[in-house]
Amino acid sequence: MAREFTVRRVEGMRGRIQEITGDPLNRMTADRARRADLIDTSASPLPMTVS
């Protein structure tokens, strides 16, 4: 496992990760008539943004 993503390191980044993911996930789920795409919304950009 890469040093950047050890359990201890990720736990230390928990607050920042929640902050980063909160807005996109809220926007994604706000429009229930539209299909949500978690990969486009969060999974792809998240590692680059958090690092």
PDB file of N, H, CA, C and O in Angstrom:
ATOM      1  N   MET A   1       0.850  -1.178   0.000  1.00  0.00           N
ATOM      2  CA  MET A   1       0.000   0.000   0.000  1.00  0.00           C
ATOM      3  C   MET A   1       0.896   1.242   0.000  1.00  0.00           C
ATOM      4  O   MET A   1       1.918   1.288   0.685  1.00  0.00           O
ATOM      5  N   ALA A   2       0.504   2.214  -0.758  1.00  0.00           N
ATOM      6  H   ALA A   2      -0.326   2.177  -1.314  1.00  0.00           H
ATOM      7  CA  ALA A   2       1.267   3.464  -0.819  1.00  0.00           C
ATOM      8  C   ALA A   2       1.238   4.146   0.544  1.00  0.00           C
ATOM      9  O   ALA A   2       0.233   4.095   1.253  1.00  0.00           O
ATOM     10  N   ARG A   3       2.325   4.768   0.895  1.00  0.00           N
ATOM     11  H   ARG A   3       3.141   4.809   0.319  1.00  0.00           H
ATOM     12  CA  ARG A   3       2.440   5.450   2.183  1.00  0.00           C
ATOM     13  C   ARG A   3       1.335   6.479   2.386  1.00  0.00           C
ATOM     14  O   ARG A   3       0.879   6.685   3.510  1.00  0.00           O
ATOM     15  N   GLU A   4       0.907   7.119   1.318  1.00  0.00           N
ATOM     16  H   GLU A   4       1.277   6.952   0.405  1.00  0.00           H
ATOM     17  CA  GLU A   4      -0.108   8.162   1.423  1.00  0.00           C
ATOM     18  C   GLU A   4      -1.462   7.641   1.871  1.00  0.00           C
ATOM     19  O   GLU A   4      -2.276   8.407   2.387  1.00  0.00           O
ATOM     20  N   PHE A   5      -1.720   6.347   1.683  1.00  0.00           N
ATOM     21  H   PHE A   5      -1.059   5.724   1.264  1.00  0.00           H
ATOM     22  CA  PHE A   5      -3.034   5.815   1.994  1.00  0.00           C
ATOM     23  C   PHE A   5      -3.014   4.722   3.059  1.00  0.00           C
ATOM     24  O   PHE A   5      -3.789   3.768   2.986  1.00  0.00           O
ATOM     25  N   THR A   6      -2.141   4.858   4.038  1.00  0.00           N
ATOM     26  H   THR A   6      -1.512   5.633   4.097  1.00  0.00           H
ATOM     27  CA  THR A   6      -2.173   3.941   5.174  1.00  0.00           C
ATOM     28  C   THR A   6      -3.390   4.296   6.029  1.00  0.00           C
ATOM     29  O   THR A   6      -3.930   5.397   5.921  1.00  0.00           O
ATOM     30  N   VAL A   7      -3.813   3.369   6.869  1.00  0.00           N
ATOM     31  H   VAL A   7      -3.374   2.475   6.957  1.00  0.00           H
ATOM     32  CA  VAL A   7      -4.983   3.595   7.726  1.00  0.00           C
ATOM     33  C   VAL A   7      -4.789   4.848   8.571  1.00  0.00           C
ATOM     34  O   VAL A   7      -5.690   5.682   8.661  1.00  0.00           O
ATOM     35  N   ARG A   8      -3.638   4.981   9.178  1.00  0.00           N
ATOM     36  H   ARG A   8      -2.906   4.304   9.105  1.00  0.00           H
ATOM     37  CA  ARG A   8      -3.366   6.134  10.049  1.00  0.00           C
ATOM     38  C   ARG A   8      -3.440   7.446   9.263  1.00  0.00           C
ATOM     39  O   ARG A   8      -4.020   8.429   9.726  1.00  0.00           O
ATOM     40  N   ARG A   9      -2.853   7.444   8.091  1.00  0.00           N
ATOM     41  H   ARG A   9      -2.382   6.646   7.715  1.00  0.00           H
ATOM     42  CA  ARG A   9      -2.832   8.665   7.261  1.00  0.00           C
ATOM     43  C   ARG A   9      -4.243   9.046   6.808  1.00  0.00           C
ATOM     44  O   ARG A   9      -4.618  10.217   6.856  1.00  0.00           O
ATOM     45  N   VAL A  10      -5.015   8.062   6.372  1.00  0.00           N
ATOM     46  H   VAL A  10      -4.710   7.110   6.333  1.00  0.00           H
ATOM     47  CA  VAL A  10      -6.381   8.333   5.924  1.00  0.00           C
ATOM     48  C   VAL A  10      -7.233   8.818   7.090  1.00  0.00           C
ATOM     49  O   VAL A  10      -8.043   9.730   6.928  1.00  0.00           O
ATOM     50  N   GLU A  11      -7.058   8.221   8.255  1.00  0.00           N
ATOM     51  H   GLU A  11      -6.399   7.480   8.387  1.00  0.00           H
ATOM     52  CA  GLU A  11      -7.791   8.694   9.439  1.00  0.00           C
ATOM     53  C   GLU A  11      -7.452  10.151   9.733  1.00  0.00           C
ATOM     54  O   GLU A  11      -8.325  10.929  10.118  1.00  0.00           O
ATOM     55  N   GLY A  12      -6.209  10.513   9.557  1.00  0.00           N
ATOM     56  H   GLY A  12      -5.500   9.881   9.244  1.00  0.00           H
ATOM     57  CA  GLY A  12      -5.787  11.889   9.776  1.00  0.00           C
ATOM     58  C   GLY A  12      -6.379  12.855   8.758  1.00  0.00           C
ATOM     59  O   GLY A  12      -6.522  14.046   9.033  1.00  0.00           O
ATOM     60  N   MET A  13      -6.720  12.340   7.589  1.00  0.00           N
ATOM     61  H   MET A  13      -6.604  11.372   7.365  1.00  0.00           H
ATOM     62  CA  MET A  13      -7.301  13.172   6.527  1.00  0.00           C
ATOM     63  C   MET A  13      -8.826  13.123   6.504  1.00  0.00           C
ATOM     64  O   MET A  13      -9.449  13.762   5.656  1.00  0.00           O
ATOM     65  N   ARG A  14      -9.432  12.378   7.420  1.00  0.00           N
ATOM     66  H   ARG A  14      -8.926  11.859   8.109  1.00  0.00           H
ATOM     67  CA  ARG A  14     -10.881  12.156   7.418  1.00  0.00           C
ATOM     68  C   ARG A  14     -11.675  13.452   7.309  1.00  0.00           C
ATOM     69  O   ARG A  14     -12.570  13.551   6.469  1.00  0.00           O
ATOM     70  N   GLY A  15     -11.377  14.430   8.123  1.00  0.00           N
ATOM     71  H   GLY A  15     -10.650  14.350   8.806  1.00  0.00           H
ATOM     72  CA  GLY A  15     -12.118  15.693   8.094  1.00  0.00           C
ATOM     73  C   GLY A  15     -12.033  16.382   6.752  1.00  0.00           C
ATOM     74  O   GLY A  15     -13.039  16.869   6.237  1.00  0.00           O
ATOM     75  N   ARG A  16     -10.855  16.428   6.185  1.00  0.00           N
ATOM     76  H   ARG A  16     -10.038  16.033   6.604  1.00  0.00           H
ATOM     77  CA  ARG A  16     -10.653  17.069   4.877  1.00  0.00           C
ATOM     78  C   ARG A  16     -11.373  16.292   3.777  1.00  0.00           C
ATOM     79  O   ARG A  16     -11.963  16.892   2.878  1.00  0.00           O
ATOM     80  N   ILE A  17     -11.327  14.973   3.844  1.00  0.00           N
ATOM     81  H   ILE A  17     -10.848  14.486   4.574  1.00  0.00           H
ATOM     82  CA  ILE A  17     -12.011  14.151   2.842  1.00  0.00           C
ATOM     83  C   ILE A  17     -13.519  14.384   2.917  1.00  0.00           C
ATOM     84  O   ILE A  17     -14.176  14.513   1.884  1.00  0.00           O
ATOM     85  N   GLN A  18     -14.065  14.437   4.118  1.00  0.00           N
ATOM     86  H   GLN A  18     -13.531  14.332   4.957  1.00  0.00           H
ATOM     87  CA  GLN A  18     -15.494  14.690   4.273  1.00  0.00           C
ATOM     88  C   GLN A  18     -15.865  16.078   3.755  1.00  0.00           C
ATOM     89  O   GLN A  18     -16.916  16.258   3.141  1.00  0.00           O
ATOM     90  N   GLU A  19     -15.018  17.030   4.001  1.00  0.00           N
ATOM     91  H   GLU A  19     -14.164  16.884   4.500  1.00  0.00           H
ATOM     92  CA  GLU A  19     -15.245  18.394   3.517  1.00  0.00           C
ATOM     93  C   GLU A  19     -15.250  18.429   1.983  1.00  0.00           C
ATOM     94  O   GLU A  19     -16.116  19.053   1.370  1.00  0.00           O
ATOM     95  N   ILE A  20     -14.284  17.758   1.382  1.00  0.00           N
ATOM     96  H   ILE A  20     -13.580  17.251   1.880  1.00  0.00           H
ATOM     97  CA  ILE A  20     -14.150  17.737  -0.079  1.00  0.00           C
ATOM     98  C   ILE A  20     -15.321  17.004  -0.728  1.00  0.00           C
ATOM     99  O   ILE A  20     -15.833  17.453  -1.754  1.00  0.00           O
ATOM    100  N   THR A  21     -15.747  15.899  -0.156  1.00  0.00           N
ATOM    101  H   THR A  21     -15.332  15.534   0.677  1.00  0.00           H
ATOM    102  CA  THR A  21     -16.786  15.082  -0.773  1.00  0.00           C
ATOM    103  C   THR A  21     -18.202  15.546  -0.463  1.00  0.00           C
ATOM    104  O   THR A  21     -19.135  15.192  -1.184  1.00  0.00           O
ATOM    105  N   GLY A  22     -18.377  16.321   0.582  1.00  0.00           N
ATOM    106  H   GLY A  22     -17.619  16.609   1.168  1.00  0.00           H
ATOM    107  CA  GLY A  22     -19.724  16.736   0.989  1.00  0.00           C
ATOM    108  C   GLY A  22     -20.493  17.486  -0.072  1.00  0.00           C
ATOM    109  O   GLY A  22     -21.612  17.096  -0.404  1.00  0.00           O
ATOM    110  N   ASP A  23     -19.930  18.551  -0.616  1.00  0.00           N
ATOM    111  H   ASP A  23     -19.021  18.868  -0.346  1.00  0.00           H
ATOM    112  CA  ASP A  23     -20.638  19.352  -1.611  1.00  0.00           C
ATOM    113  C   ASP A  23     -20.982  18.575  -2.878  1.00  0.00           C
ATOM    114  O   ASP A  23     -22.139  18.589  -3.298  1.00  0.00           O
ATOM    115  N   PRO A  24     -20.026  17.904  -3.496  1.00  0.00           N
ATOM    116  CA  PRO A  24     -20.384  17.160  -4.720  1.00  0.00           C
ATOM    117  C   PRO A  24     -21.443  16.086  -4.475  1.00  0.00           C
ATOM    118  O   PRO A  24     -22.332  15.895  -5.305  1.00  0.00           O
ATOM    119  N   LEU A  25     -21.355  15.389  -3.353  1.00  0.00           N
ATOM    120  H   LEU A  25     -20.632  15.544  -2.680  1.00  0.00           H
ATOM    121  CA  LEU A  25     -22.351  14.353  -3.074  1.00  0.00           C
ATOM    122  C   LEU A  25     -23.720  14.962  -2.810  1.00  0.00           C
ATOM    123  O   LEU A  25     -24.737  14.421  -3.242  1.00  0.00           O
ATOM    124  N   ASN A  26     -23.749  16.080  -2.106  1.00  0.00           N
ATOM    125  H   ASN A  26     -22.922  16.520  -1.754  1.00  0.00           H
ATOM    126  CA  ASN A  26     -25.029  16.750  -1.859  1.00  0.00           C
ATOM    127  C   ASN A  26     -25.653  17.236  -3.159  1.00  0.00           C
ATOM    128  O   ASN A  26     -26.857  17.086  -3.366  1.00  0.00           O
ATOM    129  N   ARG A  27     -24.842  17.814  -4.032  1.00  0.00           N
ATOM    130  H   ARG A  27     -23.863  17.935  -3.864  1.00  0.00           H
ATOM    131  CA  ARG A  27     -25.361  18.267  -5.336  1.00  0.00           C
ATOM    132  C   ARG A  27     -25.837  17.077  -6.172  1.00  0.00           C
ATOM    133  O   ARG A  27     -26.866  17.156  -6.842  1.00  0.00           O
ATOM    134  N   MET A  28     -25.091  15.987  -6.129  1.00  0.00           N
ATOM    135  H   MET A  28     -24.255  15.923  -5.584  1.00  0.00           H
ATOM    136  CA  MET A  28     -25.423  14.811  -6.915  1.00  0.00           C
ATOM    137  C   MET A  28     -26.770  14.236  -6.475  1.00  0.00           C
ATOM    138  O   MET A  28     -27.565  13.817  -7.317  1.00  0.00           O
ATOM    139  N   THR A  29     -27.028  14.211  -5.200  1.00  0.00           N
ATOM    140  H   THR A  29     -26.382  14.551  -4.517  1.00  0.00           H
ATOM    141  CA  THR A  29     -28.257  13.605  -4.695  1.00  0.00           C
ATOM    142  C   THR A  29     -29.422  14.590  -4.625  1.00  0.00           C
ATOM    143  O   THR A  29     -30.555  14.168  -4.393  1.00  0.00           O
ATOM    144  N   ALA A  30     -29.186  15.872  -4.814  1.00  0.00           N
ATOM    145  H   ALA A  30     -28.265  16.215  -5.002  1.00  0.00           H
ATOM    146  CA  ALA A  30     -30.255  16.875  -4.730  1.00  0.00           C
ATOM    147  C   ALA A  30     -31.267  16.721  -5.861  1.00  0.00           C
ATOM    148  O   ALA A  30     -32.466  16.909  -5.656  1.00  0.00           O
ATOM    149  N   ASP A  31     -30.790  16.384  -7.038  1.00  0.00           N
ATOM    150  H   ASP A  31     -29.816  16.231  -7.205  1.00  0.00           H
ATOM    151  CA  ASP A  31     -31.668  16.231  -8.191  1.00  0.00           C
ATOM    152  C   ASP A  31     -32.013  14.763  -8.355  1.00  0.00           C
ATOM    153  O   ASP A  31     -31.325  14.033  -9.069  1.00  0.00           O
ATOM    154  N   ARG A  32     -33.061  14.336  -7.706  1.00  0.00           N
ATOM    155  H   ARG A  32     -33.620  14.928  -7.126  1.00  0.00           H
ATOM    156  CA  ARG A  32     -33.423  12.911  -7.710  1.00  0.00           C
ATOM    157  C   ARG A  32     -33.952  12.434  -9.067  1.00  0.00           C
ATOM    158  O   ARG A  32     -34.005  11.231  -9.320  1.00  0.00           O
ATOM    159  N   ALA A  33     -34.335  13.352  -9.923  1.00  0.00           N
ATOM    160  H   ALA A  33     -34.291  14.330  -9.717  1.00  0.00           H
ATOM    161  CA  ALA A  33     -34.823  12.967 -11.246  1.00  0.00           C
ATOM    162  C   ALA A  33     -33.662  12.594 -12.165  1.00  0.00           C
ATOM    163  O   ALA A  33     -33.853  11.904 -13.166  1.00  0.00           O
ATOM    164  N   ARG A  34     -32.475  13.047 -11.825  1.00  0.00           N
ATOM    165  H   ARG A  34     -32.320  13.608 -11.012  1.00  0.00           H
ATOM    166  CA  ARG A  34     -31.288  12.781 -12.637  1.00  0.00           C
ATOM    167  C   ARG A  34     -30.529  11.590 -12.080  1.00  0.00           C
ATOM    168  O   ARG A  34     -30.469  11.405 -10.864  1.00  0.00           O
ATOM    169  N   ARG A  35     -29.960  10.798 -12.939  1.00  0.00           N
ATOM    170  H   ARG A  35     -30.009  10.948 -13.926  1.00  0.00           H
ATOM    171  CA  ARG A  35     -29.168   9.641 -12.498  1.00  0.00           C
ATOM    172  C   ARG A  35     -27.856  10.133 -11.880  1.00  0.00           C
ATOM    173  O   ARG A  35     -27.166  10.971 -12.461  1.00  0.00           O
ATOM    174  N   ALA A  36     -27.524   9.619 -10.725  1.00  0.00           N
ATOM    175  H   ALA A  36     -28.084   8.938 -10.253  1.00  0.00           H
ATOM    176  CA  ALA A  36     -26.292   9.999 -10.028  1.00  0.00           C
ATOM    177  C   ALA A  36     -25.132   9.147 -10.531  1.00  0.00           C
ATOM    178  O   ALA A  36     -25.280   7.943 -10.736  1.00  0.00           O
ATOM    179  N   ASP A  37     -23.984   9.776 -10.725  1.00  0.00           N
ATOM    180  H   ASP A  37     -23.863  10.754 -10.558  1.00  0.00           H
ATOM    181  CA  ASP A  37     -22.788   9.055 -11.173  1.00  0.00           C
ATOM    182  C   ASP A  37     -21.663   9.322 -10.182  1.00  0.00           C
ATOM    183  O   ASP A  37     -20.976  10.339 -10.274  1.00  0.00           O
ATOM    184  N   LEU A  38     -21.479   8.416  -9.245  1.00  0.00           N
ATOM    185  H   LEU A  38     -22.038   7.590  -9.170  1.00  0.00           H
ATOM    186  CA  LEU A  38     -20.495   8.569  -8.187  1.00  0.00           C
ATOM    187  C   LEU A  38     -19.065   8.626  -8.735  1.00  0.00           C
ATOM    188  O   LEU A  38     -18.233   9.364  -8.206  1.00  0.00           O
ATOM    189  N   ILE A  39     -18.777   7.871  -9.768  1.00  0.00           N
ATOM    190  H   ILE A  39     -19.453   7.272 -10.197  1.00  0.00           H
ATOM    191  CA  ILE A  39     -17.425   7.861 -10.334  1.00  0.00           C
ATOM    192  C   ILE A  39     -17.066   9.242 -10.869  1.00  0.00           C
ATOM    193  O   ILE A  39     -16.011   9.783 -10.535  1.00  0.00           O
ATOM    194  N   ASP A  40     -17.931   9.811 -11.690  1.00  0.00           N
ATOM    195  H   ASP A  40     -18.787   9.371 -11.961  1.00  0.00           H
ATOM    196  CA  ASP A  40     -17.658  11.143 -12.239  1.00  0.00           C
ATOM    197  C   ASP A  40     -17.630  12.214 -11.161  1.00  0.00           C
ATOM    198  O   ASP A  40     -16.821  13.140 -11.220  1.00  0.00           O
ATOM    199  N   THR A  41     -18.507  12.088 -10.183  1.00  0.00           N
ATOM    200  H   THR A  41     -19.164  11.335 -10.135  1.00  0.00           H
ATOM    201  CA  THR A  41     -18.637  13.107  -9.149  1.00  0.00           C
ATOM    202  C   THR A  41     -17.494  13.084  -8.144  1.00  0.00           C
ATOM    203  O   THR A  41     -16.986  14.141  -7.771  1.00  0.00           O
ATOM    204  N   SER A  42     -17.085  11.918  -7.705  1.00  0.00           N
ATOM    205  H   SER A  42     -17.498  11.059  -8.009  1.00  0.00           H
ATOM    206  CA  SER A  42     -16.146  11.855  -6.593  1.00  0.00           C
ATOM    207  C   SER A  42     -14.968  10.916  -6.752  1.00  0.00           C
ATOM    208  O   SER A  42     -13.830  11.294  -6.474  1.00  0.00           O
ATOM    209  N   ALA A  43     -15.226   9.712  -7.190  1.00  0.00           N
ATOM    210  H   ALA A  43     -16.150   9.405  -7.416  1.00  0.00           H
ATOM    211  CA  ALA A  43     -14.171   8.698  -7.168  1.00  0.00           C
ATOM    212  C   ALA A  43     -12.960   9.069  -8.024  1.00  0.00           C
ATOM    213  O   ALA A  43     -11.819   8.866  -7.608  1.00  0.00           O
ATOM    214  N   SER A  44     -13.202   9.603  -9.196  1.00  0.00           N
ATOM    215  H   SER A  44     -14.128   9.768  -9.534  1.00  0.00           H
ATOM    216  CA  SER A  44     -12.066   9.957 -10.055  1.00  0.00           C
ATOM    217  C   SER A  44     -11.276  11.147  -9.525  1.00  0.00           C
ATOM    218  O   SER A  44     -10.054  11.043  -9.412  1.00  0.00           O
ATOM    219  N   PRO A  45     -11.909  12.272  -9.195  1.00  0.00           N
ATOM    220  CA  PRO A  45     -11.140  13.435  -8.752  1.00  0.00           C
ATOM    221  C   PRO A  45     -10.666  13.380  -7.299  1.00  0.00           C
ATOM    222  O   PRO A  45      -9.743  14.109  -6.937  1.00  0.00           O
ATOM    223  N   LEU A  46     -11.259  12.552  -6.470  1.00  0.00           N
ATOM    224  H   LEU A  46     -12.009  11.959  -6.764  1.00  0.00           H
ATOM    225  CA  LEU A  46     -10.959  12.561  -5.039  1.00  0.00           C
ATOM    226  C   LEU A  46      -9.497  12.311  -4.702  1.00  0.00           C
ATOM    227  O   LEU A  46      -8.929  13.114  -3.963  1.00  0.00           O
ATOM    228  N   PRO A  47      -8.843  11.256  -5.188  1.00  0.00           N
ATOM    229  CA  PRO A  47      -7.442  11.036  -4.799  1.00  0.00           C
ATOM    230  C   PRO A  47      -6.527  12.201  -5.179  1.00  0.00           C
ATOM    231  O   PRO A  47      -5.609  12.529  -4.428  1.00  0.00           O
ATOM    232  N   MET A  48      -6.761  12.821  -6.315  1.00  0.00           N
ATOM    233  H   MET A  48      -7.507  12.555  -6.924  1.00  0.00           H
ATOM    234  CA  MET A  48      -5.929  13.950  -6.744  1.00  0.00           C
ATOM    235  C   MET A  48      -6.168  15.161  -5.852  1.00  0.00           C
ATOM    236  O   MET A  48      -5.230  15.898  -5.547  1.00  0.00           O
ATOM    237  N   THR A  49      -7.402  15.375  -5.434  1.00  0.00           N
ATOM    238  H   THR A  49      -8.164  14.776  -5.681  1.00  0.00           H
ATOM    239  CA  THR A  49      -7.743  16.539  -4.617  1.00  0.00           C
ATOM    240  C   THR A  49      -7.224  16.387  -3.188  1.00  0.00           C
ATOM    241  O   THR A  49      -6.739  17.351  -2.596  1.00  0.00           O
ATOM    242  N   VAL A  50      -7.327  15.183  -2.639  1.00  0.00           N
ATOM    243  H   VAL A  50      -7.721  14.400  -3.120  1.00  0.00           H
ATOM    244  CA  VAL A  50      -6.926  14.944  -1.252  1.00  0.00           C
ATOM    245  C   VAL A  50      -5.418  14.956  -1.088  1.00  0.00           C
ATOM    246  O   VAL A  50      -4.915  15.478  -0.094  1.00  0.00           O
ATOM    247  N   SER A  51      -4.686  14.395  -2.038  1.00  0.00           N
ATOM    248  H   SER A  51      -5.095  13.971  -2.846  1.00  0.00           H
ATOM    249  CA  SER A  51      -3.239  14.263  -1.916  1.00  0.00           C
ATOM    250  C   SER A  51      -2.523  15.565  -1.723  1.00  0.00           C
ATOM    251  O   SER A  51      -1.297  15.585  -1.608  1.00  0.00           O
TER     252      SER A  51
END
